[in-house]
Amino acid sequence: MNTRKLELWILLADIVWIVVAFFAADLLRFGLTWSPGERVAIRALVPFLIGTCLCWAALSTVMELDGFRGGWRLSAMLSQLLLGITCTVAFVTVLGYFSRNYVSRLALTYFVLLLGSGFIGLRCGARMLLRLLHREGALWRVLILGGGRIAQEVSAKIQQHPETLCKVVGLLFPNQGGEDIPANIATRASSQLSTLDIFDLLRASEVNEVIVALEHPLTPEMRTLIARTRDMGIVTSVVPQSYALYASKPKFVSLDGVPLLQLREPQLRPRYVALKRLLDFTFAAALLVPSFIIVLPFATALFLKKGAGFRWEVRSGQYGVSFSMLRLNVERPVRSGSKMERFLEHLSITEVPQLWNVLRGQMSLVGPRPESPVVATNYSDWHQRRLRVQPGMTGLAQVHGLRENSSAEERTRFDLQYVMRPYLLWDISLLLQTIGTLALRLFSVSKAYSADIPRFIPPYIPEDLTPNAHSSQPSAD
């Protein structure tokens, strides 16, 4: 499941396209005029070309601009590219200013348009190629040993990453009660397999890799099963038992053949905290008046209907410190039949007044959504990690379509992914993705009134499951 090659190929294609777009923009601007003066101008622009390539390579490393890391999503890819191209063009402009070389604004416009269209085309082409390979079945076949929460997440991650060229052929789990098997798996048609049947199944399914994702320590029978699969030439991968490592930055170290897993807690750098606060204050101050104009008519209507246009709710902030969060006086989820309230909830206009909390420094524009103190006091150690950063108006879970009524476990997974990668460019990218998400909701606003119950997004479960491998059957050894 190594995706490093795809990332390098996309970066190489980007560099080639930068060169093509650079000379194509010059050609569109000046045409085929190859006078001596024009030749000098082209030679003078070569440093800009080299600087652009180096800048894009650096941004690709930091911002993961290939479009596949974190799972393929068109909105995420577009926002990342928009931000990356903006930074690159700003770098080229500054370089031209300090080098005192003339850069044609029309040629620069052509260059930006060619860059954007080419980068999007390269990534969409790579996605189409991967889909074609998936249809042809030239995939790395994976069997997951486990049926609980961890196994489901591994299966979902593989599904979200088409660049791995992997297919989950099934979930194989013991039925001794050690695994917390979800109902949607346990209720399916199941069969019990002996150890010998398992090996026949592995051969028949042409399994290339077994991923061990059990939530309990390995039993002797399981150890024997894993050893036999390795003897069959099947690659074995293991998810660490301490799943709390999910919220750390693990690094594998080999000490004379002894495997060690280093755990490094993500730290908030003072420079990042200061720049993030500056970004929050600047954007919140700029949006305060426009948002007030948008919210005022709805607040007035709610005041006439309920006697109050706004409401204060106690929430847990960074490190569990309580604060009063401002929002429109609308229940979430909306249980009344009011179309206006459903509209406000659907477009998250109810949360716009929280710009006031952002200005006061109690919240951030981007971060995990704040929970009530009652919920926060019942957090496990795993969930507590999301309190290490300021809560936000939007976050990674929200751009993935999760709302307050979605699974808390799913939202926490995305929140911890955000906590582990604190850097400002990602915050800006999430803001751009939020704008795209709200735009899509605006176009589908009629669907907000079609249901009377909140939405729930269940975790992905593969279609083909191999349930209940009974490890208590006699061994074939």
Secondary structure in CASP SS format (residue, H / E / C, confidence):
PFRMAT SS
TARGET T0000
AUTHOR 0000-0000-0000
METHOD secondary structure of the structure
MODEL  1
M C 1.00
N C 1.00
T C 1.00
R H 1.00
K H 1.00
L H 1.00
E H 1.00
L H 1.00
W H 1.00
I H 1.00
L H 1.00
L H 1.00
A H 1.00
D H 1.00
I H 1.00
V H 1.00
W H 1.00
I H 1.00
V H 1.00
V H 1.00
A H 1.00
F H 1.00
F H 1.00
A H 1.00
A H 1.00
D H 1.00
L H 1.00
L H 1.00
R H 1.00
F H 1.00
G C 1.00
L C 1.00
T C 1.00
W C 1.00
S C 1.00
P H 1.00
G H 1.00
E H 1.00
R H 1.00
V H 1.00
A H 1.00
I H 1.00
R H 1.00
A H 1.00
L H 1.00
V H 1.00
P H 1.00
F H 1.00
L H 1.00
I H 1.00
G H 1.00
T H 1.00
C H 1.00
L H 1.00
C H 1.00
W H 1.00
A H 1.00
A H 1.00
L H 1.00
S H 1.00
T H 1.00
V H 1.00
M H 1.00
E C 1.00
L C 1.00
D C 1.00
G C 1.00
F C 1.00
R C 1.00
G C 1.00
G C 1.00
W C 1.00
R C 1.00
L H 1.00
S H 1.00
A H 1.00
M H 1.00
L H 1.00
S H 1.00
Q H 1.00
L H 1.00
L H 1.00
L H 1.00
G H 1.00
I H 1.00
T H 1.00
C H 1.00
T H 1.00
V H 1.00
A H 1.00
F H 1.00
V H 1.00
T H 1.00
V H 1.00
L H 1.00
G H 1.00
Y H 1.00
F H 1.00
S H 1.00
R C 1.00
N C 1.00
Y C 1.00
V C 1.00
S C 1.00
R H 1.00
L H 1.00
A H 1.00
L H 1.00
T H 1.00
Y H 1.00
F H 1.00
V H 1.00
L H 1.00
L H 1.00
L H 1.00
G H 1.00
S H 1.00
G H 1.00
F H 1.00
I H 1.00
G H 1.00
L H 1.00
R H 1.00
C H 1.00
G H 1.00
A H 1.00
R H 1.00
M H 1.00
L H 1.00
L H 1.00
R H 1.00
L H 1.00
L H 1.00
H H 1.00
R H 1.00
E H 1.00
G C 1.00
A C 1.00
L C 1.00
W E 1.00
R E 1.00
V E 1.00
L E 1.00
I E 1.00
L E 1.00
G C 1.00
G C 1.00
G C 1.00
R H 1.00
I H 1.00
A H 1.00
Q H 1.00
E H 1.00
V H 1.00
S H 1.00
A H 1.00
K H 1.00
I H 1.00
Q H 1.00
Q H 1.00
H C 1.00
P H 1.00
E H 1.00
T H 1.00
L C 1.00
C E 1.00
K E 1.00
V E 1.00
V E 1.00
G E 1.00
L E 1.00
L E 1.00
F C 1.00
P C 1.00
N C 1.00
Q C 1.00
G C 1.00
G C 1.00
E C 1.00
D C 1.00
I C 1.00
P C 1.00
A H 1.00
N H 1.00
I H 1.00
A H 1.00
T C 1.00
R C 1.00
A C 1.00
S C 1.00
S C 1.00
Q C 1.00
L E 1.00
S C 1.00
T H 1.00
L H 1.00
D H 1.00
I H 1.00
F H 1.00
D H 1.00
L H 1.00
L H 1.00
R H 1.00
A H 1.00
S C 1.00
E C 1.00
V C 1.00
N C 1.00
E E 1.00
V E 1.00
I E 1.00
V E 1.00
A C 1.00
L C 1.00
E C 1.00
H C 1.00
P C 1.00
L C 1.00
T C 1.00
P H 1.00
E H 1.00
M H 1.00
R H 1.00
T H 1.00
L H 1.00
I H 1.00
A H 1.00
R H 1.00
T H 1.00
R H 1.00
D H 1.00
M C 1.00
G C 1.00
I C 1.00
V E 1.00
T E 1.00
S E 1.00
V E 1.00
V C 1.00
P C 1.00
Q C 1.00
S C 1.00
Y H 1.00
A H 1.00
L H 1.00
Y H 1.00
A H 1.00
S C 1.00
K E 1.00
P E 1.00
K E 1.00
F E 1.00
V E 1.00
S E 1.00
L E 1.00
D C 1.00
G C 1.00
V E 1.00
P E 1.00
L E 1.00
L E 1.00
Q E 1.00
L E 1.00
R E 1.00
E C 1.00
P C 1.00
Q C 1.00
L C 1.00
R C 1.00
P H 1.00
R H 1.00
Y H 1.00
V H 1.00
A H 1.00
L H 1.00
K H 1.00
R H 1.00
L H 1.00
L H 1.00
D H 1.00
F H 1.00
T H 1.00
F H 1.00
A H 1.00
A H 1.00
A H 1.00
L H 1.00
L H 1.00
V H 1.00
P H 1.00
S H 1.00
F H 1.00
I H 1.00
I H 1.00
V H 1.00
L H 1.00
P H 1.00
F H 1.00
A H 1.00
T H 1.00
A H 1.00
L H 1.00
F H 1.00
L H 1.00
K H 1.00
K H 1.00
G C 1.00
A C 1.00
G C 1.00
F E 1.00
R E 1.00
W E 1.00
E E 1.00
V E 1.00
R E 1.00
S E 1.00
G C 1.00
Q H 1.00
Y H 1.00
G H 1.00
V C 1.00
S E 1.00
F E 1.00
S E 1.00
M E 1.00
L E 1.00
R E 1.00
L E 1.00
N C 1.00
V C 1.00
E C 1.00
R C 1.00
P C 1.00
V C 1.00
R C 1.00
S C 1.00
G C 1.00
S C 1.00
K H 1.00
M H 1.00
E H 1.00
R H 1.00
F H 1.00
L H 1.00
E H 1.00
H H 1.00
L C 1.00
S C 1.00
I H 1.00
T H 1.00
E H 1.00
V H 1.00
P H 1.00
Q H 1.00
L H 1.00
W H 1.00
N H 1.00
V H 1.00
L H 1.00
R C 1.00
G C 1.00
Q C 1.00
M C 1.00
S E 1.00
L E 1.00
V E 1.00
G C 1.00
P C 1.00
R C 1.00
P C 1.00
E C 1.00
S C 1.00
P H 1.00
V H 1.00
V H 1.00
A H 1.00
T H 1.00
N C 1.00
Y C 1.00
S C 1.00
D H 1.00
W H 1.00
H H 1.00
Q H 1.00
R H 1.00
R H 1.00
L H 1.00
R H 1.00
V C 1.00
Q C 1.00
P C 1.00
G E 1.00
M E 1.00
T E 1.00
G C 1.00
L H 1.00
A H 1.00
Q H 1.00
V H 1.00
H C 1.00
G C 1.00
L C 1.00
R C 1.00
E C 1.00
N C 1.00
S C 1.00
S C 1.00
A H 1.00
E H 1.00
E H 1.00
R H 1.00
T H 1.00
R H 1.00
F H 1.00
D H 1.00
L H 1.00
Q H 1.00
Y H 1.00
V H 1.00
M C 1.00
R C 1.00
P C 1.00
Y C 1.00
L H 1.00
L H 1.00
W H 1.00
D H 1.00
I H 1.00
S H 1.00
L H 1.00
L H 1.00
L H 1.00
Q H 1.00
T H 1.00
I H 1.00
G H 1.00
T H 1.00
L H 1.00
A H 1.00
L H 1.00
R H 1.00
L H 1.00
F H 1.00
S C 1.00
V H 1.00
S H 1.00
K H 1.00
A H 1.00
Y H 1.00
S C 1.00
A C 1.00
D C 1.00
I C 1.00
P C 1.00
R C 1.00
F C 1.00
I C 1.00
P C 1.00
P C 1.00
Y C 1.00
I C 1.00
P C 1.00
E C 1.00
D C 1.00
L C 1.00
T C 1.00
P C 1.00
N C 1.00
A E 1.00
H C 1.00
S C 1.00
S C 1.00
Q C 1.00
P C 1.00
S C 1.00
A C 1.00
D C 1.00
END
